Amino acid sequence: MREMKLPQIFLTGLLLILLVACGNSVEPTLQQENPIIATSTFTPKPTSTSFFYKSPTPTSTPNFFTPTATLNPTQQIWLSTAIVIKETQQALDKQTREKTGKEIDQFPVGCEDSYSFDVSPDTKWLATGCGGKYKSSLVVENKEGIKWVLEFKDFLHPSFEDGTPGGLGVVFWDPTGEYLYFTASVGWSGGGDFCFPRSGGTLGLFRLNLKTGWWTTLIDRTNRFPGDKIRFSSTGKRYAVDINGITITDLQIGKVIQIDVGGIMDLIWSPDGTKLTYSTARCNKEGFVIDSSLYIWDALKNESRLILRVEKALLYPDSWDDISRLSISSEEYIPEIQNTIYSLYEYDITQNELIFIGPYSILR
């Protein structure tokens, strides 16, 4: 797999001038990385050739079985615990925002027209979204002055016209501090029925080597509407994307698993990165929900469990409170009152117990 080299803001230009003057040519040595699942990128800009994601041959497919879950609407201890967790998380989020602001101030100014910031977990790198919606870039720099500039237009599918509004965004910082995974997104206009995904919008997946400035294509540029949902496990070992069902890639060994399922609404990883929760939905011709299901895929067993299935409502995996407890929300539109009813569930994976908490509004 070949990678692209970004211009480094250093003495590269001076070095080139000196070498050319001496009659020598400069040819950078490409650093080879472990091939993952992507078509290689050979030029710094998209060519006129259309790129389409080619699904890899899956190493294996998961088995399915359904547990017998208990639905207990009276266990109030779950409700009180959920409220405490929610309040604690809100306080932590506020502290994180304040801390991030202080960390950003320690970096050089990446650009004058910045609109977004993302600091790496080790606080050594800052990714800054620069420019307007019609001409934007992602500036990645550290405190020592090393800077890599990624132009949004270089990562768009060739079918998009010049001036397409959008930008580049951070998907995941590698915990080792070696890579930044990023994606492109555009400003879509439109929607769908009640089964239309509420998140997604990413167009391709790319990996930037923070030390060398080379970038690699993991998922080709695309023009699929409304884009893909790409989710990394917190450990950085795996990522999942809702292409051809769900495709799960192990970045360490290159193993690929595909889950044959359609109508993906959302997917999230457990804190330890060994379980992927995903929900699906079916709608009728009128656009109303027929039913929705929620599953948990276990990476250690390569097995999916059906946790909950409901009629006329949409299920979403909200968050993992820890490695064993999962919060689930449901949305049911009631045509008679022209309103949506939100409910909350908790699932304990160790006890195989599903608890109905109550109206979702109690936690807001």
SULURTA-V973345 format. One record per pair of residues at least 12 apart in sequence whose ideal C-beta (glycine too) atoms are under 8 Angstrom apart, sorted by the first residue. I is the first residue (numbers start at 1). J is the second residue. D is the distance in Angstrom with one decimal. If there is no record, write none. Layout:
I_J_D ; I_J_D
//
This chain:
1_32_7.0 ; 1_33_6.2 ; 1_34_8.0 ; 1_35_4.6 ; 1_36_7.5 ; 1_38_7.2 ; 1_40_5.1 ; 1_216_6.1 ; 2_30_5.5 ; 2_40_4.9 ; 2_41_6.9 ; 2_42_6.0 ; 3_30_6.2 ; 3_31_6.9 ; 3_33_7.0 ; 3_41_7.1 ; 3_209_7.0 ; 3_214_3.5 ; 3_215_5.9 ; 3_216_4.7 ; 4_41_5.6 ; 4_43_7.6 ; 4_44_5.4 ; 4_214_6.3 ; 4_215_5.0 ; 4_216_7.9 ; 5_28_5.8 ; 5_44_7.9 ; 5_212_7.5 ; 5_213_5.6 ; 5_214_5.5 ; 6_148_4.6 ; 6_149_6.3 ; 6_150_6.6 ; 6_208_7.7 ; 6_213_4.3 ; 6_214_7.6 ; 6_215_6.7 ; 7_149_6.5 ; 7_213_7.9 ; 8_146_6.9 ; 8_147_7.2 ; 8_148_7.0 ; 8_213_5.5 ; 9_145_7.4 ; 9_146_7.7 ; 9_147_4.5 ; 9_149_7.9 ; 10_146_7.6 ; 30_214_7.1 ; 31_209_7.1 ; 31_212_5.7 ; 31_214_6.0 ; 33_209_7.6 ; 33_216_6.3 ; 34_254_6.4 ; 35_254_6.9 ; 36_216_7.8 ; 36_218_5.3 ; 36_249_6.3 ; 36_251_6.5 ; 36_254_6.2 ; 37_56_4.6 ; 37_218_6.8 ; 37_219_7.8 ; 37_247_8.0 ; 37_249_5.8 ; 37_254_7.5 ; 37_256_6.1 ; 38_216_7.1 ; 38_217_4.7 ; 38_218_4.7 ; 38_219_6.3 ; 38_220_6.5 ; 39_51_6.6 ; 39_54_7.0 ; 39_217_6.5 ; 39_220_5.4 ; 40_217_6.9 ; 41_215_7.4 ; 41_216_6.9 ; 41_217_4.4 ; 44_154_6.4 ; 45_153_7.8 ; 45_154_5.2 ; 46_154_6.7 ; 46_155_7.6 ; 46_156_6.6 ; 46_157_7.1 ; 46_158_5.2 ; 46_221_6.3 ; 47_158_7.0 ; 48_158_5.6 ; 49_158_7.1 ; 50_157_7.2 ; 50_158_6.1 ; 50_159_6.7 ; 51_157_6.6 ; 51_158_7.8 ; 51_220_4.0 ; 51_221_5.0 ; 51_222_7.2 ; 52_220_6.6 ; 52_222_7.1 ; 53_219_5.8 ; 53_220_5.3 ; 53_222_6.1 ; 53_243_5.7 ; 54_220_7.9 ; 55_243_6.8 ; 55_244_4.5 ; 55_247_6.6 ; 55_258_7.1 ; 56_247_7.5 ; 56_256_4.7 ; 57_256_7.5 ; 58_247_7.8 ; 58_256_5.5 ; 58_257_5.7 ; 58_258_3.9 ; 59_255_4.8 ; 59_256_5.4 ; 59_257_6.0 ; 60_257_5.7 ; 60_302_5.9 ; 61_257_6.9 ; 61_258_6.2 ; 61_259_7.1 ; 61_260_6.7 ; 62_257_6.7 ; 62_259_5.9 ; 62_297_5.9 ; 62_302_4.9 ; 62_303_5.4 ; 62_304_4.8 ; 63_301_7.9 ; 63_302_7.0 ; 63_303_4.8 ; 63_304_7.3 ; 64_303_7.4 ; 64_304_5.0 ; 64_305_7.7 ; 64_306_7.0 ; 65_303_7.1 ; 65_305_6.5 ; 65_306_7.7 ; 66_305_6.9 ; 66_306_4.2 ; 67_305_5.8 ; 67_306_7.7 ; 67_307_7.3 ; 67_352_4.9 ; 68_352_7.6 ; 69_307_6.5 ; 69_308_6.9 ; 69_347_7.2 ; 69_352_6.4 ; 69_353_6.7 ; 69_354_3.7 ; 70_353_5.1 ; 70_354_6.2 ; 70_355_7.8 ; 71_354_5.7 ; 71_355_7.4 ; 71_356_5.6 ; 72_353_7.6 ; 72_355_5.4 ; 72_356_7.0 ; 73_356_4.6 ; 73_358_7.7 ; 75_355_5.6 ; 78_346_5.1 ; 78_355_4.7 ; 78_357_5.9 ; 79_357_5.3 ; 79_358_6.4 ; 79_362_7.4 ; 82_321_7.7 ; 82_327_6.9 ; 82_344_7.2 ; 82_346_6.3 ; 82_357_6.0 ; 82_363_6.3 ; 83_362_7.4 ; 83_363_6.2 ; 85_321_5.3 ; 86_363_5.0 ; 100_117_7.5 ; 100_119_5.8 ; 103_119_5.1 ; 103_123_5.2 ; 103_126_7.9 ; 104_117_5.2 ; 104_119_6.4 ; 104_126_6.4 ; 106_123_7.9 ; 106_143_6.4 ; 107_126_4.4 ; 107_141_6.5 ; 107_142_7.8 ; 107_143_6.0 ; 108_141_6.4 ; 108_143_7.6 ; 108_145_6.7 ; 110_126_6.9 ; 110_128_3.7 ; 110_130_6.3 ; 110_139_3.9 ; 110_141_5.8 ; 110_147_7.4 ; 111_128_6.2 ; 111_130_3.7 ; 111_131_7.4 ; 111_137_7.8 ; 111_139_5.8 ; 113_130_5.7 ; 113_131_5.7 ; 113_132_7.0 ; 114_128_5.0 ; 114_129_6.5 ; 114_130_5.5 ; 115_129_5.0 ; 115_130_7.4 ; 115_131_7.9 ; 115_136_8.0 ; 116_128_7.0 ; 116_129_3.6 ; 116_167_7.9 ; 116_169_7.3 ; 117_129_7.6 ; 118_169_7.9 ; 118_170_4.2 ; 118_173_7.9 ; 120_173_4.5 ; 120_177_6.8 ; 120_180_7.5 ; 121_173_5.6 ; 121_175_6.6 ; 122_177_5.2 ; 124_142_5.5 ; 124_143_6.9 ; 124_177_6.3 ; 125_140_6.3 ; 125_141_7.1 ; 125_142_5.1 ; 125_173_7.4 ; 125_177_7.7 ; 125_180_7.1 ; 125_210_6.2 ; 126_140_7.4 ; 126_141_6.0 ; 126_142_7.6 ; 127_139_7.3 ; 127_140_4.9 ; 127_170_5.0 ; 127_180_6.6 ; 127_182_7.5 ; 128_140_7.8 ; 128_141_7.6 ; 129_167_5.7 ; 129_168_7.1 ; 129_169_7.1 ; 131_152_7.7 ; 131_167_7.7 ; 133_165_4.1 ; 133_166_6.9 ; 133_167_7.0 ; 133_187_6.7 ; 134_163_5.1 ; 134_164_7.8 ; 134_165_5.7 ; 135_152_7.5 ; 135_153_7.7 ; 135_163_7.9 ; 136_152_4.6 ; 136_166_7.3 ; 136_167_4.2 ; 136_168_7.0 ; 137_149_5.8 ; 137_150_6.1 ; 137_151_5.0 ; 137_152_6.0 ; 137_168_7.1 ; 138_150_4.4 ; 138_152_7.5 ; 138_167_7.4 ; 138_168_4.0 ; 138_169_7.5 ; 138_170_7.8 ; 138_182_6.4 ; 140_180_6.1 ; 140_208_6.5 ; 140_210_7.2 ; 142_210_7.7 ; 148_208_6.5 ; 148_210_7.6 ; 148_213_5.0 ; 150_168_5.7 ; 150_182_7.0 ; 150_208_7.2 ; 150_215_7.3 ; 152_166_6.3 ; 152_167_5.4 ; 152_168_5.3 ; 152_184_6.5 ; 155_168_6.4 ; 155_184_4.4 ; 155_203_7.9 ; 155_204_6.4 ; 155_206_6.5 ; 155_221_6.3 ; 156_184_6.1 ; 156_186_7.5 ; 156_203_7.4 ; 156_221_6.4 ; 157_203_6.7 ; 157_204_7.8 ; 157_221_4.3 ; 157_222_5.8 ; 157_223_4.3 ; 158_221_7.8 ; 159_223_4.8 ; 160_186_6.9 ; 160_223_6.5 ; 164_186_5.6 ; 164_187_7.9 ; 165_186_6.5 ; 165_187_4.2 ; 166_184_6.4 ; 166_185_5.4 ; 166_186_3.7 ; 166_187_5.8 ; 167_184_7.4 ; 167_185_6.6 ; 168_182_5.6 ; 168_183_7.1 ; 168_184_5.6 ; 168_185_7.9 ; 169_182_6.4 ; 169_183_6.0 ; 169_184_7.8 ; 169_185_6.1 ; 169_202_7.8 ; 170_182_5.6 ; 171_183_5.2 ; 171_202_7.2 ; 171_205_6.7 ; 171_230_5.8 ; 171_232_6.6 ; 172_232_4.0 ; 172_236_6.9 ; 172_239_7.4 ; 174_236_5.3 ; 175_235_6.8 ; 175_236_4.9 ; 176_236_7.4 ; 177_210_7.0 ; 178_209_6.8 ; 178_210_6.2 ; 178_211_6.8 ; 179_207_5.2 ; 179_208_6.5 ; 179_209_6.2 ; 179_210_6.5 ; 180_207_7.3 ; 180_208_4.5 ; 180_210_6.0 ; 181_205_6.4 ; 181_206_7.1 ; 181_207_5.3 ; 181_208_7.7 ; 181_218_7.6 ; 181_232_6.9 ; 181_239_7.8 ; 182_205_8.0 ; 182_206_5.5 ; 182_207_8.0 ; 182_208_6.5 ; 183_202_4.1 ; 183_203_6.7 ; 183_204_6.0 ; 183_205_5.6 ; 183_206_6.9 ; 183_230_6.5 ; 184_202_7.2 ; 184_203_4.7 ; 184_204_5.7 ; 184_221_7.2 ; 185_201_4.9 ; 185_202_5.7 ; 185_203_6.2 ; 185_227_6.5 ; 186_201_7.7 ; 186_203_6.6 ; 186_227_7.9 ; 188_201_6.7 ; 188_225_6.4 ; 188_226_5.3 ; 188_227_7.6 ; 190_225_7.3 ; 190_226_7.8 ; 192_287_7.6 ; 193_283_4.9 ; 193_287_3.1 ; 193_288_7.5 ; 194_281_7.8 ; 194_283_5.8 ; 194_287_5.9 ; 194_288_6.0 ; 194_289_5.1 ; 194_314_6.8 ; 194_333_6.4 ; 195_263_6.1 ; 195_265_7.5 ; 195_281_4.6 ; 195_282_6.9 ; 195_283_3.9 ; 195_287_7.7 ; 195_289_6.6 ; 195_314_7.5 ; 196_226_7.9 ; 197_226_6.7 ; 197_229_7.1 ; 197_264_7.1 ; 197_265_6.0 ; 197_266_7.3 ; 198_265_7.4 ; 198_266_7.4 ; 198_316_8.0 ; 199_229_6.1 ; 199_266_6.1 ; 200_226_5.3 ; 200_227_4.8 ; 200_228_6.1 ; 200_229_4.7 ; 200_242_7.5 ; 201_226_5.5 ; 201_227_4.0 ; 202_227_4.9 ; 202_228_5.2 ; 202_229_7.3 ; 202_230_5.4 ; 203_221_6.3 ; 203_222_5.2 ; 203_223_7.1 ; 203_224_7.4 ; 203_227_5.3 ; 203_228_7.4 ; 204_217_7.0 ; 204_219_5.3 ; 204_220_6.0 ; 204_221_4.5 ; 204_222_5.9 ; 205_217_7.7 ; 205_218_4.4 ; 205_219_4.0 ; 205_230_5.7 ; 205_239_7.6 ; 205_241_7.3 ; 206_218_6.6 ; 218_249_7.9 ; 219_241_6.5 ; 219_243_7.4 ; 228_241_5.3 ; 228_242_6.0 ; 228_243_5.9 ; 229_241_6.7 ; 229_242_4.8 ; 229_264_6.9 ; 229_266_6.9 ; 229_267_6.2 ; 231_267_5.4 ; 231_268_6.3 ; 231_269_6.0 ; 231_276_7.6 ; 232_269_7.3 ; 233_269_4.4 ; 233_273_3.2 ; 233_274_8.0 ; 233_276_7.9 ; 234_269_6.5 ; 234_271_5.9 ; 234_272_7.6 ; 234_273_5.4 ; 235_272_7.3 ; 235_273_4.0 ; 236_251_6.9 ; 237_250_6.4 ; 237_251_6.3 ; 237_252_5.7 ; 237_273_5.7 ; 238_250_5.3 ; 238_251_6.6 ; 238_269_7.8 ; 238_273_6.5 ; 238_299_6.8 ; 239_251_6.9 ; 240_267_5.8 ; 240_269_7.5 ; 240_276_5.6 ; 240_278_7.9 ; 242_264_4.2 ; 242_267_6.8 ; 244_258_6.2 ; 245_258_5.7 ; 245_259_5.1 ; 245_260_4.9 ; 245_261_4.9 ; 245_262_6.7 ; 245_264_7.8 ; 246_258_7.0 ; 246_259_4.2 ; 246_261_6.3 ; 246_264_6.6 ; 246_267_6.7 ; 246_276_7.6 ; 246_278_6.2 ; 246_297_7.8 ; 248_276_6.8 ; 248_297_7.6 ; 248_299_7.7 ; 257_302_6.5 ; 259_278_7.8 ; 259_297_6.5 ; 259_304_6.5 ; 261_278_7.5 ; 261_280_5.8 ; 261_295_7.7 ; 262_280_6.8 ; 263_280_4.5 ; 263_281_5.0 ; 263_282_5.8 ; 264_278_6.2 ; 264_279_7.5 ; 264_280_5.9 ; 265_278_7.9 ; 265_279_4.5 ; 265_280_6.4 ; 265_281_5.3 ; 265_292_7.1 ; 265_314_6.3 ; 265_315_7.1 ; 265_316_6.1 ; 266_278_7.0 ; 266_279_5.8 ; 266_316_5.2 ; 266_317_6.1 ; 267_279_7.6 ; 267_317_7.0 ; 268_317_4.9 ; 268_319_7.1 ; 268_320_7.2 ; 270_320_5.0 ; 270_323_5.6 ; 270_326_7.8 ; 271_320_5.5 ; 271_322_6.7 ; 271_323_5.4 ; 272_323_4.9 ; 273_299_7.5 ; 274_298_6.8 ; 274_299_4.8 ; 274_300_5.7 ; 274_323_8.0 ; 275_296_5.5 ; 275_297_6.7 ; 275_298_5.7 ; 275_299_6.8 ; 275_323_8.0 ; 275_349_7.4 ; 276_296_7.3 ; 276_297_4.5 ; 276_299_7.3 ; 277_294_6.8 ; 277_295_7.1 ; 277_296_5.2 ; 277_297_7.8 ; 277_317_3.9 ; 277_320_7.8 ; 277_326_6.0 ; 278_294_7.5 ; 278_295_5.7 ; 278_297_7.1 ; 278_317_6.9 ; 279_292_6.3 ; 279_293_6.7 ; 279_294_4.6 ; 279_295_7.5 ; 279_314_7.6 ; 279_315_4.5 ; 279_316_5.6 ; 279_317_5.9 ; 280_292_6.7 ; 280_293_5.2 ; 280_294_8.0 ; 280_295_7.6 ; 281_293_7.8 ; 281_314_5.4 ; 281_315_7.5 ; 288_312_7.5 ; 288_333_7.4 ; 288_335_7.8 ; 289_311_7.9 ; 289_312_5.4 ; 289_313_6.3 ; 289_314_5.9 ; 289_332_7.7 ; 289_333_7.4 ; 290_311_7.2 ; 290_312_7.5 ; 291_309_6.1 ; 291_310_6.6 ; 291_311_4.8 ; 291_312_7.3 ; 292_309_7.1 ; 292_310_5.8 ; 292_313_6.0 ; 292_314_4.9 ; 292_315_4.3 ; 292_330_7.5 ; 293_306_6.1 ; 293_308_7.0 ; 293_309_4.4 ; 293_315_6.8 ; 294_306_7.7 ; 294_307_5.0 ; 294_308_4.8 ; 294_309_7.6 ; 294_315_4.6 ; 294_317_6.4 ; 294_328_6.0 ; 295_307_6.4 ; 296_326_7.4 ; 296_349_6.8 ; 307_326_7.9 ; 307_328_7.7 ; 307_347_5.6 ; 307_354_6.7 ; 308_328_6.6 ; 308_345_6.7 ; 308_347_7.4 ; 308_354_6.2 ; 310_330_6.0 ; 310_332_8.0 ; 312_332_5.8 ; 313_330_4.6 ; 313_331_6.2 ; 313_332_3.7 ; 313_343_7.7 ; 314_330_6.5 ; 314_331_4.7 ; 314_332_7.6 ; 315_328_6.2 ; 315_329_7.5 ; 315_330_5.3 ; 316_328_7.0 ; 316_329_5.1 ; 316_330_7.5 ; 316_331_7.4 ; 318_344_7.8 ; 321_346_7.9 ; 324_348_6.1 ; 324_349_5.1 ; 324_350_4.7 ; 325_346_6.2 ; 325_347_7.0 ; 325_348_5.5 ; 325_349_7.3 ; 326_346_7.2 ; 326_347_4.6 ; 326_349_6.8 ; 327_344_6.7 ; 327_345_7.5 ; 327_346_6.0 ; 328_344_7.1 ; 328_345_4.2 ; 328_346_7.3 ; 328_347_6.3 ; 329_342_6.3 ; 329_343_7.0 ; 329_344_5.5 ; 329_345_7.6 ; 329_360_5.5 ; 330_342_7.0 ; 330_343_4.7 ; 330_344_7.8 ; 330_345_7.2 ; 330_360_8.0 ; 341_359_7.5 ; 342_359_6.5 ; 342_360_3.4 ; 342_361_6.4 ; 343_356_7.1 ; 343_357_7.6 ; 343_358_7.0 ; 343_359_6.2 ; 343_360_5.8 ; 344_357_4.2 ; 344_358_6.5 ; 344_359_7.4 ; 344_360_4.7 ; 344_362_7.8 ; 344_363_6.5 ; 345_357_6.2
//
